[in-house]
Amino acid sequence: METKILLENGTNELEVLEFVVDGNSYGINVAKIREIIPYSPVTPVPNAHPSVEGIFMPRDTMITAIDLRNCLQRGQSQPGGLFIITSFNKLDIAFHVDSVVGIHRVSWVDIIKPGATVTTAEDGISTGIIKIDGKLIIILDFEKIITDINPETGLKVTEIEALGSRPEVEIPILIAEDSSLLRKLIVDSLKKAGYDNIIKAENGQEAWEYITKCKEAGVLDKEVKLLITDIEMPLMDGHRLTKLVKSDDETKQIPVIIFSSLVNEEMRRKGEDLGADAQLSKPEIGNLVKVIDELLAK
């Protein structure tokens, strides 16, 4: 699913598809969507998770259908509606929804992070809320939905153990990741790999403010040797952060790794245009360590 925004670089904007499940409005980043098709019958899978409706094969590609109504604890979907076919984390998944409303172009600055009264950071499946024409649209965390159904699709932390014993190094690495759970998993994995000096930021703006502070204090070279960033983050996304780092003469030497579920062909081209030194899909935590080793060795 290609739209104009996917061809633009570092705008700190995204397009959100609004859809409806059980009368409520939800959103998904258009960059995750491959296509939207009418509902078609699926083949049930024995002993599958309750949220897995089954499998089907449009255009000779097998796709797993997820009952989003069930994921949201609103009962079971009935035949009808639409399938939003997504592509992220190297997975092709169809989400069954009632209807689609349209696409909204918004800035990451305008996305409200859910408060503790709405959801906990570890358990919630909402990454943000936007207000359009007086209506609240909840942006769902589709990666967490899939990981909750099948934990094997999440970060493959077992890959770190396969690297064996490694010496500890104090090279400072800055990480921008808005998910507290993923941030902890990445930090823990890197520490197991020997990278013990990790600076954490909850979004691109916080990371850029830290870089700017170090730059103004004249200690940037000592405080930030490498940057790892997600793409989807409130206030400032990873592409905008990459653009700021790589367009500044004082910071462009910092290696930037984009580590995101959104690293598909289109987004990879975008990251390359912005100057990212490496781009990896989020399950590849073992490869992330190898790429860090290579970039820091240079």
N, C-alpha and C positions, 0 to 999 in steps of 0.2 A: 504494500500500500504506500504509494509515493505521493508526498505532498511537497509544496514549495519550501516549507521550513526545513526539510531534510537536506536541502541544497545550500542552506545558509550556515555560516560558521560563527560560533561564539556569540550568538545574540542573547543568550541567557533566557531564551523563550522555548516553549514547547507547544505542541498541539495535543489537546486532550479530546478523546472521543467520549461523548456522554452516551450512556446506555441505561436501560431500565431493567431492574429485576424486582418483581413483586411490588411494583409501584414506587420504588425508590430509585434515585438517580446516582449512578456511579461513573467513574472515569478510568480511562487507561491511556497511557502515552501512545500516541499514534505510531511512534517509532517501533513499538512492539508488534504492531499489527501487520499481518501478511495479506489477509483479505477477510471480507465478511460475506457469508453465504447463507441461504435459507437453511433452516433445519432439515436434516435428512435422517432417516432411521439409522440406528447404530447397533452393533453386535455386542451384547453384554459380555463381560469378561468374568469368568468364575473366580470367586474369592477376592474380587477387587475391592478397593476402598469404596465406602458408601458414596463418595462424591464423584466417582468415576462412572459415567453413564455407559461407556463402552468404547468401541473403536469403529472407524469407518475409513473408506479409502477414496477420497476425491482425487481425481487425476493420478491414480495408481500410487498414491503416497499414503501410508497408514498413519492415521492421526488419532490420538486419544481425546475423547470428548469428556469435559468436566462439567458437572452440574453446578453452576455458580449459585443457584438458589440454595442447594444443599450446603455448599461451603459457607454461605452466609446464615445458615441455620434458619432458613425460612421454608422448610419442607422440600418436596421433590418437584422438579420441573416436569411439565407434561409435553408431549410432542407438539411442535410448533415453535415459533419464534425464530431466532437466528443463531448461527455459530460465528463467533469472532475467533478467527484462526490467528494465533500468535506465533512469533518466533523469537525466543530469547534463551539464554543459557544453552544454546545448541539443541533446543527442543522445539518441536512443532506441536502445539496444543490448541484444541478448540474449546472455547468457553461458551456454554449455552446460556443465552440471555433472552429476555422477552422482546425487547425492541431497541432500536438505536435512534437517538435524538439528533445528533450532529456533532460537529467538531468546533472546539473553542481554542483560540490561540491566546495563551496566557504567558506571563512572566513567572519565573521561579520565585521572584520576590513576592508575588501575590498568593503563593500557596501557603496555607496555614498548616503548621505542624499540629497533629492531634494532641490535645492535652491529656494528662494522666487520668482525668475523669472519663475520657472517651475510650482510651486504650492504653495498655502498658506497652512499652517499647519492645519487649520480647514476644508478647502474645498477640498483639494487634495485627490486623491485615489491612490497615489503612496507612498510607504514607503521607497523605495530606488532604486538605479540604480546600475547595475553591468556591467562591460565591459569584454566580452569574445571574444577573437580572433578579436579584433577591433570592435565588434558589441555591442551596448548598449541594455541591457535588463531591462525593467522597471518592478520592483516588485510591484504588485498591493496590495492595502489594501482591502482585501476581506471582513473583518469585517465592514469597513465603507460602502462598496458597499451595503451590506445587511442592515445595519442600515439606510442608506438613503432610501432604498426601504420600509423598515418597522421599524420605530424607536422603536417599542416594543421589538425588538431583542437586543437592546443595553443595557447599564447599567440601571438596574431597580432602579432608584434613589428614587422612591416612597416607596421602602422598608425601607428607612431611616426614613421617616415620621412615618411609622408604629411602630418604636421603641419608639416613645414618647419622652418626655422631659428627658434629661440626663445631669448630671453635667459636667463641663469643667475640663479637666485634661491636665497637661503640660508634659506628658510623650513624649519624642522625638521619632518620627517614621520617618524612611527614606523610600522614595518611589523612585523606579527606573522604569520609564515609558517613552518611547520615543514619544508617541503621546501627543501633547500639549493639545488637546481637552480632551482625556481620563484622562490625568494627572490632569487637572483642575476639571473634574467631580469627580474623586476619592478624591481629596483634599477637595473639597466643601462638599462631602458626609461625609467624616470623621470629618470635622469641625462641621457639623450639629449633628454628633453623640457624640460630646464633645472632640474629639481629635484635639486640636488646635495647637500643636507644630509639624508641618510637615516640613521635609527637603526634597526638590525635586531634583531628578537627572534625566537627559535625557537619560541615558543608564547605563549599568552595569559598564562600566569603570569609569564613573563619580562617581557612588555610591561607588565603591571600593576605589577610590582615596580619597573620603571624609572619609571613614572608616579608611583608612591607616593614614590619617592626624590626626584624633582623637586619634588613637592608639599611634602614635609617640608623641603626646602632652600629653598623659596620661589622657585623658578625655573621652575615649570611652564609659565607663559605664554611663557617664552623658549625652552624646550627641546622642547615638544610642541605644534605648531599643528594637527596633523591625525593621525588614526590610521587605518591600513588594516589590516584583519584577515581572515584566512581563518576558516572555521568549524571544520573538522576539525583539531584539534591535540592532542597529548598534554598531560597535566597540567591545562591549562585551555583550553577551546574558545573560539571567537570570540563565541559568544552570551553565555557567562558573562562574558567580558571586556567586551562591550558593555554588559551589565547593570550591572557594577561602575562603569564610566565614567559612564554616564548616570544612575545613582542617587546619585552623590556630588555635592554642591553645588559642590565645588571643581574637579571635572573634567567636569561635564556640558556645559560650553560647547565642549569639544573635538569637532570634527566627526568622526564615525565612518563609514568606508566599509567595508562587508562585501564582500570580493572573493573569491568562492568558486565552485566548480563546483556547489554545492548550492543556488544561488539559483533555486528553483522557486516555484510559487505558494504552497505551504504554508509553505516556509521564509521566503519574502518577508514573509508576514503576521507570522511570528514575529519577524523582524528589526525590522519596523515597531513592533510592540508593545514591543520592548526599547529603542526610541528611535534606531535607526540612521538616519543622515542620508541614506545612499545605499546601494544594493545592486546589485552587478554580477556577471555570470557571468564566470568567469576568462578566456575567450578575448578579452574586450572590453578589451584593454589601451589602445587608442586612446580609448575612451569613459571609461576610468578617468582618464586625463589631463584630459579635458574636465571631468569631474565635480570633480576636484581644483581645477582653475582656478576653477570656479563657487563651490565652497564657501569657498575661501580669499579670493575676491573679496568675499564677504559680511563 
